[in-house]
Amino acid sequence: MLLLAMLPVSTGHTQENTLPSIGGAGGGLISEQQEAEIGRQVMISIRRSAPQITDPLVYDYLNDVIYRLVPSAPLKNRDLTLTIIDSPDINAFAVPGSIVGINAGLALNASSEQQFASVLAHELAHLSQRHFARRMEQQETSAPLTIAGMLAGIVLSAVTQSDIGIAAIAGTQALSVQNMLAYSRAHEQEADRIGMEILADAGMDPRGMPEMFETMMRQNRLQGNRPPEYLSTHPLTQSRVSDTRNRAEQYPERDVRDTQEYHLMRSRLQVYYARSAKVAVETFQDYLNRSDTEKTDAIRYGLAVAHLRNDDPASAINVLEELLATNPGRITYEVTLAEALLKQGNTDQARNRLREALARNPGNYPITYLLAETETADGNGEAAAEYLKRLTRERPREEHLWNRLAEAEGMARNIVGVHRAKAEYEALMGNLEAAQRQLRQAQEKLPAGAPMRQVVTERLAEITDRLNAQRS
């Protein structure tokens, strides 16, 4: 839902003197180094102020879809940072520095995976064309602003629909938020065109894009004074919908089917956003009772998740075992079954099932994470920490993993490990002084000449350099 909008800046701003321009698409006003720093600051603001969904199953699915699209996107930097905002509203965004985010509500409102993926492809197109930098060039004669702070404020005002972001914007300069939020018509058309190319090249159906736009237009008409938030930053007209429909029809027809995982995750999120657990159980039971129901397995899975949320793990286990009987080894079913077993108090059984699943799927994120949770629930901090260390090596920008690792290290009485994990968490949250203190405390507890002391010392130097640069 985004905002890579029109932040004004002057060519004489101090930030340009500290970060040299290296040119590229969008010209020399904003360098790629500056874009990376903007992305870092935006993520810090999101971590601090915007509620996020960290459910490993949902996150892993989003990661899978993004990286099915990325090879077909003309991106220079394909090392993306993903975030899922805890909101049922339709929204998505792409921020300089290779940040891509969605509201969980995008999956609730997209009736097919093709529609869901079309919005992600559109955002990747904005990112690939550096539309933010190009807008900055057009605004170079405007008053100077703190770019990262302004953009972070815009993101927060969009994803939280609160005054948090507005306050951040007002702190830098009082400007028209609406003007800064909206993409230009030309940029939207370009993102539509490139987004459909990305979809087609990735083996997905470009027709998903006009279908999703039509869904948004319908919501716009129904909601009246509160249209989908996405439309405030991505202006949508009937002529644009018609243009994307005509463009999509130029692609050859193909029988593209949604993956089962999309509908499983959609059911999982529907339970999450249901008014109550009881309502969720009744809703999915009603779906299941309809004779014309399609996607039965996804509905049965939703019913199992609803039972789990309703504190009825026994019913959830019965449904999940039936699903696994016809689809043995499916990771989503295995992980959710282990969740139910844990809730029932069957820790050993949950652990054994997860270990077998991990042996079949080495390195899998949801399985490894739940194994860490299982060991934590069983009071085995050392084993939990080992699983979490693997995850933080693979996903060093996921702050909640460092937080869980600090807890596990504390349970294992590894004080140095606690300080190191807390330092990484604080650094991701933008609290560099706190990160520095944690690393100094870790350093003090390690003997001179110990290999780990050298590791801590090097990381302390990196954090100190960043802190000094921030202060200057």
Secondary structure as a PSIPRED ss2 file (coil, helix, strand):
# PSIPRED VFORMAT (PSIPRED V4.0)

   1 M C   1.000  0.000  0.000
   2 L C   1.000  0.000  0.000
   3 L C   1.000  0.000  0.000
   4 L C   1.000  0.000  0.000
   5 A C   1.000  0.000  0.000
   6 M C   1.000  0.000  0.000
   7 L C   1.000  0.000  0.000
   8 P C   1.000  0.000  0.000
   9 V C   1.000  0.000  0.000
  10 S C   1.000  0.000  0.000
  11 T C   1.000  0.000  0.000
  12 G C   1.000  0.000  0.000
  13 H C   1.000  0.000  0.000
  14 T H   0.000  1.000  0.000
  15 Q H   0.000  1.000  0.000
  16 E H   0.000  1.000  0.000
  17 N H   0.000  1.000  0.000
  18 T H   0.000  1.000  0.000
  19 L C   1.000  0.000  0.000
  20 P C   1.000  0.000  0.000
  21 S C   1.000  0.000  0.000
  22 I C   1.000  0.000  0.000
  23 G C   1.000  0.000  0.000
  24 G C   1.000  0.000  0.000
  25 A C   1.000  0.000  0.000
  26 G C   1.000  0.000  0.000
  27 G C   1.000  0.000  0.000
  28 G C   1.000  0.000  0.000
  29 L C   1.000  0.000  0.000
  30 I C   1.000  0.000  0.000
  31 S C   1.000  0.000  0.000
  32 E H   0.000  1.000  0.000
  33 Q H   0.000  1.000  0.000
  34 Q H   0.000  1.000  0.000
  35 E H   0.000  1.000  0.000
  36 A H   0.000  1.000  0.000
  37 E H   0.000  1.000  0.000
  38 I H   0.000  1.000  0.000
  39 G H   0.000  1.000  0.000
  40 R H   0.000  1.000  0.000
  41 Q H   0.000  1.000  0.000
  42 V H   0.000  1.000  0.000
  43 M H   0.000  1.000  0.000
  44 I H   0.000  1.000  0.000
  45 S H   0.000  1.000  0.000
  46 I H   0.000  1.000  0.000
  47 R H   0.000  1.000  0.000
  48 R H   0.000  1.000  0.000
  49 S H   0.000  1.000  0.000
  50 A C   1.000  0.000  0.000
  51 P C   1.000  0.000  0.000
  52 Q E   0.000  0.000  1.000
  53 I C   1.000  0.000  0.000
  54 T C   1.000  0.000  0.000
  55 D C   1.000  0.000  0.000
  56 P H   0.000  1.000  0.000
  57 L H   0.000  1.000  0.000
  58 V H   0.000  1.000  0.000
  59 Y H   0.000  1.000  0.000
  60 D H   0.000  1.000  0.000
  61 Y H   0.000  1.000  0.000
  62 L H   0.000  1.000  0.000
  63 N H   0.000  1.000  0.000
  64 D H   0.000  1.000  0.000
  65 V H   0.000  1.000  0.000
  66 I H   0.000  1.000  0.000
  67 Y H   0.000  1.000  0.000
  68 R H   0.000  1.000  0.000
  69 L H   0.000  1.000  0.000
  70 V H   0.000  1.000  0.000
  71 P H   0.000  1.000  0.000
  72 S H   0.000  1.000  0.000
  73 A C   1.000  0.000  0.000
  74 P C   1.000  0.000  0.000
  75 L C   1.000  0.000  0.000
  76 K C   1.000  0.000  0.000
  77 N C   1.000  0.000  0.000
  78 R C   1.000  0.000  0.000
  79 D C   1.000  0.000  0.000
  80 L C   1.000  0.000  0.000
  81 T E   0.000  0.000  1.000
  82 L E   0.000  0.000  1.000
  83 T E   0.000  0.000  1.000
  84 I E   0.000  0.000  1.000
  85 I E   0.000  0.000  1.000
  86 D C   1.000  0.000  0.000
  87 S C   1.000  0.000  0.000
  88 P C   1.000  0.000  0.000
  89 D C   1.000  0.000  0.000
  90 I C   1.000  0.000  0.000
  91 N C   1.000  0.000  0.000
  92 A E   0.000  0.000  1.000
  93 F E   0.000  0.000  1.000
  94 A E   0.000  0.000  1.000
  95 V E   0.000  0.000  1.000
  96 P C   1.000  0.000  0.000
  97 G C   1.000  0.000  0.000
  98 S C   1.000  0.000  0.000
  99 I E   0.000  0.000  1.000
 100 V E   0.000  0.000  1.000
 101 G E   0.000  0.000  1.000
 102 I E   0.000  0.000  1.000
 103 N E   0.000  0.000  1.000
 104 A C   1.000  0.000  0.000
 105 G H   0.000  1.000  0.000
 106 L H   0.000  1.000  0.000
 107 A H   0.000  1.000  0.000
 108 L H   0.000  1.000  0.000
 109 N H   0.000  1.000  0.000
 110 A C   1.000  0.000  0.000
 111 S C   1.000  0.000  0.000
 112 S C   1.000  0.000  0.000
 113 E H   0.000  1.000  0.000
 114 Q H   0.000  1.000  0.000
 115 Q H   0.000  1.000  0.000
 116 F H   0.000  1.000  0.000
 117 A H   0.000  1.000  0.000
 118 S H   0.000  1.000  0.000
 119 V H   0.000  1.000  0.000
 120 L H   0.000  1.000  0.000
 121 A H   0.000  1.000  0.000
 122 H H   0.000  1.000  0.000
 123 E H   0.000  1.000  0.000
 124 L H   0.000  1.000  0.000
 125 A H   0.000  1.000  0.000
 126 H H   0.000  1.000  0.000
 127 L H   0.000  1.000  0.000
 128 S H   0.000  1.000  0.000
 129 Q C   1.000  0.000  0.000
 130 R C   1.000  0.000  0.000
 131 H H   0.000  1.000  0.000
 132 F H   0.000  1.000  0.000
 133 A H   0.000  1.000  0.000
 134 R H   0.000  1.000  0.000
 135 R H   0.000  1.000  0.000
 136 M H   0.000  1.000  0.000
 137 E H   0.000  1.000  0.000
 138 Q H   0.000  1.000  0.000
 139 Q C   1.000  0.000  0.000
 140 E C   1.000  0.000  0.000
 141 T C   1.000  0.000  0.000
 142 S C   1.000  0.000  0.000
 143 A C   1.000  0.000  0.000
 144 P C   1.000  0.000  0.000
 145 L C   1.000  0.000  0.000
 146 T C   1.000  0.000  0.000
 147 I H   0.000  1.000  0.000
 148 A H   0.000  1.000  0.000
 149 G H   0.000  1.000  0.000
 150 M H   0.000  1.000  0.000
 151 L H   0.000  1.000  0.000
 152 A H   0.000  1.000  0.000
 153 G H   0.000  1.000  0.000
 154 I H   0.000  1.000  0.000
 155 V H   0.000  1.000  0.000
 156 L H   0.000  1.000  0.000
 157 S H   0.000  1.000  0.000
 158 A H   0.000  1.000  0.000
 159 V H   0.000  1.000  0.000
 160 T H   0.000  1.000  0.000
 161 Q C   1.000  0.000  0.000
 162 S C   1.000  0.000  0.000
 163 D C   1.000  0.000  0.000
 164 I H   0.000  1.000  0.000
 165 G H   0.000  1.000  0.000
 166 I H   0.000  1.000  0.000
 167 A H   0.000  1.000  0.000
 168 A H   0.000  1.000  0.000
 169 I H   0.000  1.000  0.000
 170 A H   0.000  1.000  0.000
 171 G H   0.000  1.000  0.000
 172 T H   0.000  1.000  0.000
 173 Q C   1.000  0.000  0.000
 174 A C   1.000  0.000  0.000
 175 L C   1.000  0.000  0.000
 176 S C   1.000  0.000  0.000
 177 V H   0.000  1.000  0.000
 178 Q H   0.000  1.000  0.000
 179 N H   0.000  1.000  0.000
 180 M H   0.000  1.000  0.000
 181 L H   0.000  1.000  0.000
 182 A C   1.000  0.000  0.000
 183 Y C   1.000  0.000  0.000
 184 S C   1.000  0.000  0.000
 185 R H   0.000  1.000  0.000
 186 A H   0.000  1.000  0.000
 187 H H   0.000  1.000  0.000
 188 E H   0.000  1.000  0.000
 189 Q H   0.000  1.000  0.000
 190 E H   0.000  1.000  0.000
 191 A H   0.000  1.000  0.000
 192 D H   0.000  1.000  0.000
 193 R H   0.000  1.000  0.000
 194 I H   0.000  1.000  0.000
 195 G H   0.000  1.000  0.000
 196 M H   0.000  1.000  0.000
 197 E H   0.000  1.000  0.000
 198 I H   0.000  1.000  0.000
 199 L H   0.000  1.000  0.000
 200 A H   0.000  1.000  0.000
 201 D H   0.000  1.000  0.000
 202 A C   1.000  0.000  0.000
 203 G C   1.000  0.000  0.000
 204 M C   1.000  0.000  0.000
 205 D C   1.000  0.000  0.000
 206 P C   1.000  0.000  0.000
 207 R C   1.000  0.000  0.000
 208 G H   0.000  1.000  0.000
 209 M H   0.000  1.000  0.000
 210 P H   0.000  1.000  0.000
 211 E H   0.000  1.000  0.000
 212 M H   0.000  1.000  0.000
 213 F H   0.000  1.000  0.000
 214 E H   0.000  1.000  0.000
 215 T H   0.000  1.000  0.000
 216 M H   0.000  1.000  0.000
 217 M H   0.000  1.000  0.000
 218 R H   0.000  1.000  0.000
 219 Q H   0.000  1.000  0.000
 220 N H   0.000  1.000  0.000
 221 R H   0.000  1.000  0.000
 222 L H   0.000  1.000  0.000
 223 Q H   0.000  1.000  0.000
 224 G C   1.000  0.000  0.000
 225 N C   1.000  0.000  0.000
 226 R C   1.000  0.000  0.000
 227 P C   1.000  0.000  0.000
 228 P C   1.000  0.000  0.000
 229 E C   1.000  0.000  0.000
 230 Y H   0.000  1.000  0.000
 231 L H   0.000  1.000  0.000
 232 S H   0.000  1.000  0.000
 233 T H   0.000  1.000  0.000
 234 H C   1.000  0.000  0.000
 235 P C   1.000  0.000  0.000
 236 L C   1.000  0.000  0.000
 237 T C   1.000  0.000  0.000
 238 Q H   0.000  1.000  0.000
 239 S H   0.000  1.000  0.000
 240 R H   0.000  1.000  0.000
 241 V H   0.000  1.000  0.000
 242 S H   0.000  1.000  0.000
 243 D H   0.000  1.000  0.000
 244 T H   0.000  1.000  0.000
 245 R H   0.000  1.000  0.000
 246 N H   0.000  1.000  0.000
 247 R H   0.000  1.000  0.000
 248 A H   0.000  1.000  0.000
 249 E H   0.000  1.000  0.000
 250 Q C   1.000  0.000  0.000
 251 Y C   1.000  0.000  0.000
 252 P C   1.000  0.000  0.000
 253 E C   1.000  0.000  0.000
 254 R C   1.000  0.000  0.000
 255 D C   1.000  0.000  0.000
 256 V C   1.000  0.000  0.000
 257 R C   1.000  0.000  0.000
 258 D C   1.000  0.000  0.000
 259 T C   1.000  0.000  0.000
 260 Q H   0.000  1.000  0.000
 261 E H   0.000  1.000  0.000
 262 Y H   0.000  1.000  0.000
 263 H H   0.000  1.000  0.000
 264 L H   0.000  1.000  0.000
 265 M H   0.000  1.000  0.000
 266 R H   0.000  1.000  0.000
 267 S H   0.000  1.000  0.000
 268 R H   0.000  1.000  0.000
 269 L H   0.000  1.000  0.000
 270 Q H   0.000  1.000  0.000
 271 V H   0.000  1.000  0.000
 272 Y H   0.000  1.000  0.000
 273 Y C   1.000  0.000  0.000
 274 A C   1.000  0.000  0.000
 275 R C   1.000  0.000  0.000
 276 S C   1.000  0.000  0.000
 277 A H   0.000  1.000  0.000
 278 K H   0.000  1.000  0.000
 279 V H   0.000  1.000  0.000
 280 A H   0.000  1.000  0.000
 281 V H   0.000  1.000  0.000
 282 E H   0.000  1.000  0.000
 283 T H   0.000  1.000  0.000
 284 F H   0.000  1.000  0.000
 285 Q H   0.000  1.000  0.000
 286 D H   0.000  1.000  0.000
 287 Y H   0.000  1.000  0.000
 288 L H   0.000  1.000  0.000
 289 N H   0.000  1.000  0.000
 290 R C   1.000  0.000  0.000
 291 S C   1.000  0.000  0.000
 292 D C   1.000  0.000  0.000
 293 T C   1.000  0.000  0.000
 294 E C   1.000  0.000  0.000
 295 K C   1.000  0.000  0.000
 296 T H   0.000  1.000  0.000
 297 D H   0.000  1.000  0.000
 298 A H   0.000  1.000  0.000
 299 I H   0.000  1.000  0.000
 300 R H   0.000  1.000  0.000
 301 Y H   0.000  1.000  0.000
 302 G H   0.000  1.000  0.000
 303 L H   0.000  1.000  0.000
 304 A H   0.000  1.000  0.000
 305 V H   0.000  1.000  0.000
 306 A H   0.000  1.000  0.000
 307 H H   0.000  1.000  0.000
 308 L H   0.000  1.000  0.000
 309 R H   0.000  1.000  0.000
 310 N C   1.000  0.000  0.000
 311 D C   1.000  0.000  0.000
 312 D C   1.000  0.000  0.000
 313 P H   0.000  1.000  0.000
 314 A H   0.000  1.000  0.000
 315 S H   0.000  1.000  0.000
 316 A H   0.000  1.000  0.000
 317 I H   0.000  1.000  0.000
 318 N H   0.000  1.000  0.000
 319 V H   0.000  1.000  0.000
 320 L H   0.000  1.000  0.000
 321 E H   0.000  1.000  0.000
 322 E H   0.000  1.000  0.000
 323 L H   0.000  1.000  0.000
 324 L H   0.000  1.000  0.000
 325 A H   0.000  1.000  0.000
 326 T H   0.000  1.000  0.000
 327 N C   1.000  0.000  0.000
 328 P C   1.000  0.000  0.000
 329 G C   1.000  0.000  0.000
 330 R C   1.000  0.000  0.000
 331 I H   0.000  1.000  0.000
 332 T H   0.000  1.000  0.000
 333 Y H   0.000  1.000  0.000
 334 E H   0.000  1.000  0.000
 335 V H   0.000  1.000  0.000
 336 T H   0.000  1.000  0.000
 337 L H   0.000  1.000  0.000
 338 A H   0.000  1.000  0.000
 339 E H   0.000  1.000  0.000
 340 A H   0.000  1.000  0.000
 341 L H   0.000  1.000  0.000
 342 L H   0.000  1.000  0.000
 343 K H   0.000  1.000  0.000
 344 Q H   0.000  1.000  0.000
 345 G C   1.000  0.000  0.000
 346 N C   1.000  0.000  0.000
 347 T H   0.000  1.000  0.000
 348 D H   0.000  1.000  0.000
 349 Q H   0.000  1.000  0.000
 350 A H   0.000  1.000  0.000
 351 R H   0.000  1.000  0.000
 352 N H   0.000  1.000  0.000
 353 R H   0.000  1.000  0.000
 354 L H   0.000  1.000  0.000
 355 R H   0.000  1.000  0.000
 356 E H   0.000  1.000  0.000
 357 A H   0.000  1.000  0.000
 358 L H   0.000  1.000  0.000
 359 A H   0.000  1.000  0.000
 360 R H   0.000  1.000  0.000
 361 N C   1.000  0.000  0.000
 362 P C   1.000  0.000  0.000
 363 G C   1.000  0.000  0.000
 364 N C   1.000  0.000  0.000
 365 Y H   0.000  1.000  0.000
 366 P H   0.000  1.000  0.000
 367 I H   0.000  1.000  0.000
 368 T H   0.000  1.000  0.000
 369 Y H   0.000  1.000  0.000
 370 L H   0.000  1.000  0.000
 371 L H   0.000  1.000  0.000
 372 A H   0.000  1.000  0.000
 373 E H   0.000  1.000  0.000
 374 T H   0.000  1.000  0.000
 375 E H   0.000  1.000  0.000
 376 T H   0.000  1.000  0.000
 377 A H   0.000  1.000  0.000
 378 D C   1.000  0.000  0.000
 379 G C   1.000  0.000  0.000
 380 N C   1.000  0.000  0.000
 381 G H   0.000  1.000  0.000
 382 E H   0.000  1.000  0.000
 383 A H   0.000  1.000  0.000
 384 A H   0.000  1.000  0.000
 385 A H   0.000  1.000  0.000
 386 E H   0.000  1.000  0.000
 387 Y H   0.000  1.000  0.000
 388 L H   0.000  1.000  0.000
 389 K H   0.000  1.000  0.000
 390 R H   0.000  1.000  0.000
 391 L H   0.000  1.000  0.000
 392 T H   0.000  1.000  0.000
 393 R H   0.000  1.000  0.000
 394 E H   0.000  1.000  0.000
 395 R C   1.000  0.000  0.000
 396 P C   1.000  0.000  0.000
 397 R C   1.000  0.000  0.000
 398 E C   1.000  0.000  0.000
 399 E H   0.000  1.000  0.000
 400 H H   0.000  1.000  0.000
 401 L H   0.000  1.000  0.000
 402 W H   0.000  1.000  0.000
 403 N H   0.000  1.000  0.000
 404 R H   0.000  1.000  0.000
 405 L H   0.000  1.000  0.000
 406 A H   0.000  1.000  0.000
 407 E H   0.000  1.000  0.000
 408 A H   0.000  1.000  0.000
 409 E H   0.000  1.000  0.000
 410 G H   0.000  1.000  0.000
 411 M H   0.000  1.000  0.000
 412 A C   1.000  0.000  0.000
 413 R C   1.000  0.000  0.000
 414 N C   1.000  0.000  0.000
 415 I H   0.000  1.000  0.000
 416 V H   0.000  1.000  0.000
 417 G H   0.000  1.000  0.000
 418 V H   0.000  1.000  0.000
 419 H H   0.000  1.000  0.000
 420 R H   0.000  1.000  0.000
 421 A H   0.000  1.000  0.000
 422 K H   0.000  1.000  0.000
 423 A H   0.000  1.000  0.000
 424 E H   0.000  1.000  0.000
 425 Y H   0.000  1.000  0.000
 426 E H   0.000  1.000  0.000
 427 A H   0.000  1.000  0.000
 428 L H   0.000  1.000  0.000
 429 M C   1.000  0.000  0.000
 430 G C   1.000  0.000  0.000
 431 N C   1.000  0.000  0.000
 432 L H   0.000  1.000  0.000
 433 E H   0.000  1.000  0.000
 434 A H   0.000  1.000  0.000
 435 A H   0.000  1.000  0.000
 436 Q H   0.000  1.000  0.000
 437 R H   0.000  1.000  0.000
 438 Q H   0.000  1.000  0.000
 439 L H   0.000  1.000  0.000
 440 R H   0.000  1.000  0.000
 441 Q H   0.000  1.000  0.000
 442 A H   0.000  1.000  0.000
 443 Q H   0.000  1.000  0.000
 444 E H   0.000  1.000  0.000
 445 K C   1.000  0.000  0.000
 446 L C   1.000  0.000  0.000
 447 P C   1.000  0.000  0.000
 448 A C   1.000  0.000  0.000
 449 G C   1.000  0.000  0.000
 450 A C   1.000  0.000  0.000
 451 P H   0.000  1.000  0.000
 452 M H   0.000  1.000  0.000
 453 R H   0.000  1.000  0.000
 454 Q H   0.000  1.000  0.000
 455 V H   0.000  1.000  0.000
 456 V H   0.000  1.000  0.000
 457 T H   0.000  1.000  0.000
 458 E H   0.000  1.000  0.000
 459 R H   0.000  1.000  0.000
 460 L H   0.000  1.000  0.000
 461 A H   0.000  1.000  0.000
 462 E H   0.000  1.000  0.000
 463 I H   0.000  1.000  0.000
 464 T H   0.000  1.000  0.000
 465 D H   0.000  1.000  0.000
 466 R H   0.000  1.000  0.000
 467 L H   0.000  1.000  0.000
 468 N H   0.000  1.000  0.000
 469 A H   0.000  1.000  0.000
 470 Q H   0.000  1.000  0.000
 471 R H   0.000  1.000  0.000
 472 S C   1.000  0.000  0.000
